[in-house]
Amino acid sequence: MKKLLCLLLAIAMVLGMSATAMADYKIGIMTGTVSQNEEEYRAAEIAYNADPEHIVTDTYPDNFMAEQETTVSKLVAMAADPELKAIVMCQGVPGAAPAIAKIRETRDDVLFIVGTPQEDPVVISEAADLVMYTDEVNQGNLILEKCAEWGVDVLIHYSFPRHMAMELIVARHSLMMENAEALGIDMVDVTAPDPTAEAGLAASQQFIFEDVPAQMKKYEGKKVAFFTTNCGMQVPLQTAILSEPNAYYPSPCCPSPYHGFPSSLSLELDVAGGNDAALKAVAAKLNEYDAVGRYSTWAAPVAMEIIAAGTEYARQYINGEIAEKNDAEALNRILNERIDGAQINLYTNAEGVELQNYYTILLAAVDFNDYL
């Protein structure tokens, strides 16, 4: 009897140690601030509130181009905690790859998941374990399909040199140009101020406010669609289009019911309320401006879902439910549990190389009339 009690006690101790080890882990989430991209910040906030015992959060600086060392130091500091087993970063701004390389010098056990990377695809693919991005390239098809559906005559494409040096943005732009030509739509490139330049985001936003009515005057009598590659320019673009009956908005750069719309339409959208509720609220507000047929987006916020899915993937990996750092089947399962009908593909870069841990996510464009 005594031996049996000792054996049971030993088993209990082992199980207790195992449970403690399971509990003693942390997942770090790094996003931009509210001013850079509120969606991603809120996604991290939701993850933390749901599991504050295991989630830690931080933000990279607003002027991330000039403060890459700050981004690196923040990531390194996050990984200095031995209980931290994974980092989910979205957006993967410049500094992500060197930070991962520096952390790996002392820790090879940390899982790195990067969403919406801004570094070269090959570079970030080699650094991180998993990379996820909106399918920006094929977004170029959806944007032009929506423009054709609306009978658009001109498509204004706002960007700046830093973005037009990014492989996926360039590939999307090329596809948009090709589709525009085939559809007889005049696509016009307009260079806007870079929000990370000395004048800051305010100058970029003011440029959009002033340029949209100027473009509408230039193309008077024509239907004009507008697209910008920058998150910070979405609110002024959506706002400026509202008062122009012949202006159209086919998609945010990061398609989502929450990207720009709460601010531009003065809405309080609760992400916990669900995407359908958000889409209905946006549709109702657009209808007040007689603009419901001039705007579109995707039915789910891909950037937020990348953070949520990345965090869940990390949790399952840490708990042994996923055996590999890069498990395509597991990632596809988690993403489709969260986003019904998501098309997930491996990214093929400009040299024709398929990157085996770089996944793109594509959804369909919505018609806000369906949500009235």
C-alpha positions in Angstrom: 0.0 0.0 0.0 2.9 2.3 0.9 4.6 1.6 -2.4 1.3 2.4 -4.3 0.9 5.7 -2.4 4.5 6.6 -3.3 3.9 5.7 -6.9 0.7 7.8 -7.1 2.5 10.7 -5.4 5.3 10.5 -7.9 2.9 10.5 -10.8 1.0 13.4 -9.3 4.3 15.3 -9.0 5.2 14.6 -12.6 1.8 15.7 -13.8 2.0 18.8 -11.6 5.4 19.7 -13.0 4.1 19.1 -16.6 1.1 21.3 -15.9 3.3 24.0 -14.5 5.6 23.8 -17.5 2.6 24.1 -19.8 1.3 27.1 -17.9 4.7 28.9 -17.8 4.8 30.2 -21.3 4.3 33.6 -22.9 3.4 34.7 -26.5 4.6 38.2 -27.5 2.6 40.3 -29.9 4.0 43.4 -31.5 1.9 45.8 -33.6 1.9 49.4 -34.6 0.2 52.1 -32.5 -3.4 53.2 -32.8 -2.3 56.0 -35.1 -0.5 53.7 -37.5 -3.1 50.9 -37.7 -5.8 50.6 -35.0 -7.0 47.2 -36.2 -3.7 45.5 -35.5 -3.4 47.2 -32.1 -6.9 46.2 -31.2 -6.3 42.6 -32.3 -3.3 42.4 -29.9 -5.5 44.0 -27.2 -8.2 41.4 -27.7 -5.7 38.6 -27.4 -4.2 40.0 -24.2 -7.6 40.6 -22.6 -8.6 37.0 -23.4 -5.4 35.5 -21.9 -3.4 38.0 -19.9 -1.5 35.2 -18.2 0.2 34.1 -21.4 0.1 37.2 -23.7 2.5 40.2 -23.6 2.2 43.1 -26.1 4.3 46.0 -27.3 4.3 48.5 -30.2 6.9 49.5 -32.7 7.5 53.3 -33.1 5.3 55.3 -35.5 8.4 56.5 -37.4 9.6 53.0 -37.8 11.7 53.7 -40.9 13.9 56.1 -38.9 13.8 54.1 -35.7 14.6 50.6 -36.8 17.0 50.1 -33.9 14.1 50.8 -31.5 12.1 48.1 -33.1 15.0 45.7 -32.9 15.7 46.5 -29.2 12.0 46.1 -28.3 11.8 42.6 -29.9 15.1 41.6 -28.3 13.9 42.8 -24.9 10.6 40.8 -25.4 12.6 37.6 -26.1 14.8 38.1 -23.1 12.1 36.6 -21.0 12.9 32.8 -20.9 9.2 32.1 -20.6 8.5 33.7 -23.9 8.2 30.9 -26.5 6.7 32.8 -29.6 6.5 36.2 -31.1 3.7 37.3 -33.5 4.5 40.6 -35.2 2.1 42.5 -37.5 3.1 44.5 -39.4 6.6 43.2 -40.0 8.1 46.6 -40.4 11.8 47.1 -41.3 13.8 45.8 -38.4 11.9 42.6 -38.0 14.5 40.4 -39.9 17.6 41.7 -38.1 15.8 41.4 -34.7 14.9 37.8 -35.4 18.5 37.1 -36.4 19.8 38.7 -33.2 17.4 36.8 -31.0 18.3 33.5 -32.7 22.0 34.0 -31.7 21.0 33.0 -28.2 17.6 31.4 -28.6 16.6 28.9 -31.2 13.4 27.8 -29.4 11.3 30.9 -30.2 8.7 30.6 -32.9 8.5 33.7 -35.1 5.3 34.5 -37.0 5.4 37.7 -39.1 2.3 39.3 -40.7 2.2 42.0 -43.4 5.9 42.1 -43.8 7.6 45.2 -45.3 11.0 43.7 -45.9 12.0 41.7 -49.0 10.0 38.5 -49.2 13.1 36.3 -49.4 14.8 38.1 -46.5 11.8 37.8 -44.1 11.0 34.3 -45.3 14.5 33.2 -44.3 14.3 34.9 -41.0 10.8 34.0 -39.7 9.2 30.6 -39.3 5.9 31.6 -40.7 5.0 34.7 -42.8 1.4 35.7 -43.6 0.2 38.5 -45.9 -3.0 39.7 -47.6 -2.8 38.4 -51.2 -1.9 41.9 -52.4 -1.0 40.7 -55.9 -4.3 39.1 -56.6 -6.0 42.0 -54.8 -5.2 43.8 -58.1 -7.7 41.6 -59.9 -10.4 42.2 -57.3 -10.0 46.0 -57.4 -10.3 46.2 -61.2 -13.2 43.7 -61.2 -15.0 46.1 -58.8 -14.1 49.1 -60.9 -15.4 47.4 -64.1 -18.6 46.5 -62.2 -19.1 50.2 -61.3 -18.2 51.4 -64.8 -15.2 53.4 -63.6 -13.4 55.5 -66.2 -10.3 56.5 -64.3 -8.4 54.8 -61.4 -6.1 57.0 -59.3 -3.3 55.1 -57.6 -1.6 57.0 -54.7 1.7 55.7 -53.4 5.3 56.9 -52.8 8.8 55.6 -53.7 9.3 53.6 -50.4 6.2 51.5 -51.1 6.8 51.2 -54.8 10.1 49.5 -53.9 8.3 46.7 -52.2 7.9 43.5 -54.3 4.3 42.7 -53.6 3.1 46.2 -54.0 4.9 46.5 -57.3 3.5 43.1 -58.5 -0.1 44.3 -57.5 0.5 47.6 -59.3 1.6 45.8 -62.5 -1.4 43.5 -62.4 -3.7 46.5 -61.9 -2.1 48.3 -64.9 -2.6 45.2 -67.0 -6.2 44.8 -66.0 -6.9 48.5 -66.4 -5.6 48.5 -69.9 -7.7 45.4 -70.8 -10.8 46.9 -69.4 -10.3 50.3 -71.0 -9.8 52.1 -67.6 -7.2 54.9 -67.4 -5.0 54.1 -64.5 -3.0 57.2 -63.2 -0.1 57.1 -60.7 0.0 60.0 -58.3 2.9 60.3 -55.8 1.9 61.3 -52.3 4.1 62.3 -49.4 5.6 59.4 -47.5 4.0 59.4 -44.0 7.4 58.4 -42.5 9.1 61.4 -44.0 10.0 64.5 -42.0 6.6 66.2 -42.5 4.9 63.1 -41.1 1.4 61.5 -41.6 -0.4 64.8 -41.3 1.1 66.1 -44.5 0.2 62.9 -46.3 -3.4 63.1 -45.1 -3.7 66.7 -46.1 -2.4 65.9 -49.5 -5.2 63.4 -50.0 -7.9 65.8 -48.8 -6.7 68.4 -51.3 -5.9 66.1 -54.3 -9.2 64.1 -54.4 -11.3 67.1 -55.3 -8.6 68.3 -57.7 -8.7 65.0 -59.5 -12.5 65.0 -59.7 -12.3 68.5 -61.2 -9.7 67.3 -63.7 -11.8 64.3 -64.7 -15.1 66.1 -64.5 -18.1 64.1 -65.7 -16.2 60.8 -65.3 -16.4 58.0 -62.7 -13.1 58.1 -60.8 -11.9 55.4 -58.4 -9.2 55.9 -55.8 -6.7 53.5 -54.2 -3.8 54.2 -51.9 -1.1 51.8 -50.7 -0.8 53.4 -47.2 -2.9 52.6 -44.1 -2.6 56.1 -42.7 -4.2 57.6 -45.9 -7.4 55.5 -45.8 -9.4 57.8 -43.5 -8.8 61.0 -45.5 -9.4 59.1 -48.8 -12.7 57.6 -47.6 -13.8 61.0 -46.2 -12.9 62.9 -49.4 -14.8 60.4 -51.6 -18.0 60.7 -49.6 -18.9 64.2 -50.9 -18.0 63.4 -54.5 -20.9 61.6 -56.3 -18.7 60.3 -59.1 -15.9 59.1 -56.8 -15.4 55.4 -55.9 -13.5 53.4 -53.3 -12.8 49.8 -54.4 -10.8 48.7 -51.4 -8.6 49.7 -48.5 -4.9 48.7 -48.8 -5.6 46.2 -46.0 -9.2 45.2 -46.8 -11.4 45.1 -43.7 -14.7 46.4 -42.3 -12.7 48.3 -39.7 -9.9 49.8 -41.8 -10.6 53.6 -41.8 -14.4 53.3 -41.8 -14.9 54.0 -38.0 -13.1 57.3 -38.2 -14.2 58.4 -41.7 -17.9 57.6 -41.0 -17.8 58.5 -37.2 -18.8 55.0 -36.2 -18.1 53.1 -33.0 -17.5 49.6 -34.3 -17.0 46.9 -31.6 -14.8 44.2 -33.1 -16.2 41.8 -30.5 -19.6 42.3 -32.1 -18.6 40.4 -35.3 -17.8 41.3 -38.9 -21.4 41.2 -40.1 -22.5 43.7 -37.6 -19.7 46.0 -38.6 -20.5 45.7 -42.3 -24.1 46.4 -41.6 -23.2 49.5 -39.6 -20.9 50.8 -42.4 -23.5 50.1 -45.1 -26.2 52.0 -43.1 -23.9 55.0 -42.7 -22.8 55.0 -46.4 -26.5 54.8 -47.3 -27.0 58.1 -45.5 -24.6 59.7 -47.9 -26.1 57.9 -50.9 -22.7 56.2 -51.3 -23.4 52.6 -50.4 -22.8 51.5 -54.1 -19.5 53.4 -54.3 -17.4 51.6 -51.6 -16.2 48.1 -51.1 -13.8 46.1 -48.8 -13.5 42.4 -47.7 -15.8 40.7 -45.2 -13.1 40.1 -42.6 -10.1 42.1 -41.4 -7.1 40.0 -42.7 -4.5 41.8 -40.5 -6.5 41.2 -37.4 -7.1 37.6 -38.4 -3.4 37.1 -39.0 -2.7 38.1 -35.4 -5.5 36.0 -34.0 -4.6 33.0 -36.1 -0.9 33.5 -35.5 -1.5 33.6 -31.7 -3.6 30.4 -31.8 -1.0 28.7 -34.0 1.7 29.7 -31.5 -0.4 28.4 -28.6 -1.0 25.0 -30.3 2.7 24.7 -31.2 3.8 25.5 -27.6 1.3 22.9 -26.2 2.5 20.2 -28.7 -0.6 20.1 -30.8 1.4 21.3 -33.8 4.7 19.5 -34.2 6.5 21.7 -36.7 7.2 25.5 -36.7 5.9 25.6 -40.3 2.9 23.3 -40.7 0.8 24.4 -43.8 -2.1 22.1 -43.0 -2.4 23.3 -39.4 -2.2 27.0 -40.5 -4.8 26.4 -43.2 -7.1 24.7 -40.7 -6.8 27.6 -38.1 -7.3 30.3 -40.7 -10.3 28.7 -42.3 -11.9 28.1 -38.8 -11.6 31.9 -38.4 -12.3 33.1 -42.0 -14.9 31.2 -44.0 -13.8 30.7 -47.6 -10.3 32.1 -47.2 -8.0 31.2 -50.1 -4.5 30.5 -48.8 -1.6 30.0 -51.2 2.2 30.0 -51.0 3.8 33.1 -52.4 5.9 32.9 -55.6 8.4 35.8 -55.7 9.5 37.9 -58.7 12.2 35.3 -59.5 9.6 32.5 -59.7 10.7 30.9 -56.4 7.9 29.5 -54.3 8.6 30.5 -50.7 7.6 27.5 -48.5 6.7 29.4 -45.4 5.2 32.6 -46.9 1.4 32.4 -47.1 -1.0 34.8 -48.8 -4.7 35.2 -47.9 -7.4 36.2 -50.4 -11.1 37.0 -49.7 -13.8 38.2 -52.0 -14.9 41.9 -52.3 -18.2 42.8 -50.7 -21.2 44.7 -52.0 -22.4 46.9 -49.2 -25.9 46.7 -50.7 -26.1 43.2 -49.4 -25.7 44.5 -45.8 -28.5 47.1 -45.8 
